[in-house]
């Protein structure tokens, strides 16, 4: 079960590193516009680019937190650290689904919930 938990945690972290990359470095751009379902004209606005960049930084923090929890947290704190950062991802997915796009719940929330279940079973 720990191997499954490890794989799922790394997938969630990789997804958030990718989101960080898109939000911080690919806006404005056609790939980000397509993925986020937003018009290029909207993403050309400087204040929109700043907001996305800020969001990207937070997504990077989530990814780094998951990597730290998985590989650097003390063994006796690993479950708590993983649960904390996965909980942050789940909370962000719930909020994003409510305020931005319901698809976030499945694209970001579901992998984090599956990782949380695997972590709970492994520790």
N, C-alpha and C positions, 0 to 999 in steps of 0.2 A: 504493500500500500504506500510505503514511503516513496517508491520510485514513481508511482502514479502521481502522488502529491507533488513531487519535485518537478515532473514534466508539466503539470498543469500550472504550477506557480511560475515556472519559466515562460510558459506560453502567455500568461497574463502580463508578466513583466515585459516580454518582447512586444506585445500588442501596445503597451503604454509607451515604450521607447519609440515605436513606429508613429503613434499619435503625436508624441512630442516632436519628432522629426517633421511630420507634416505641418503641425501648427506653428513651429518656430522657423522652419526653413523653406517650406514649399508654398507659403501663402504670400502673395497671390500666385496661383499657378493652376493649370488645367487639372492636374491629378488631384490636388486638394479640393478644388471646386467640385469635381465629380464625386469624390468620396464623401464630402460633407453636404452635397446636394445644394450648393449655394451658387448664385450667379457670379461670374468673374467680375462684373462691374462692382458688385457689393464688396468683394474681397480686395478690390483695388484701393479701397478707402484706407487711409493711414490709421485711423482709430480702430478699424476692424482688425487690421494687421497687428496692432499693439495688443488688442484683447486676445486674439488667437495666440500670440507669442506668450502672453502671460499664462494662458491655459496650458500651453505646451510645457512650460516650465513645471507646472504642478503635475502634469502627467509624468514628466521625467522623475519628479520626486517620488511618485507612487512606485514607479519601476525600480528606482534605486532602493527604496525602502524594502521592496519584496526581495531584491537580490541580497541586501544586507541581512534581512531576516532569515533567508534560506542558508546563507553561507557564513555569516559573520556573527550573528547573534549567539550568545551563550546557549549551550544545549538546553539548559533548564528554562530558558526564555524563548526558545524557538517557536513553540506553538503560539504563545501569546503575541509575539511579534508578527508572525505570519497572519494570525487572525486579525490583528489590528490593521495591517496594510490591506489585506483582502477586504476587510470591512469598509475601509475607506473607498476602495474601488467599487464595492457594491453600493455604498451610499451615493457616490458620484454618478453611478449608472442610474440609480433610482431618480436622482434629481435631474439628470440629463434627459431621461425619458419623460419626466413631468414637464420640463421647461423647454426642451429643444426638439427632441426627436425620439419617438417611442422605440425605434430600432436600436437605440443605445442600450436599452434594457437587455436585448438578446445578444448584441455584438460584444458588449463589455461586461454586462452584469452576469450573463449565463456562464461564461468561462470562469469568472471569479467565484460564483456560487459553487460550481463544480470543484474548483480548486479548494475552496473552504471545506466542502464535504470530505474531500480526499485528505486534507490536512487534519481534520477532526478525527478521521478514521486511522490516520497514521500515528498520531501523537496521543 
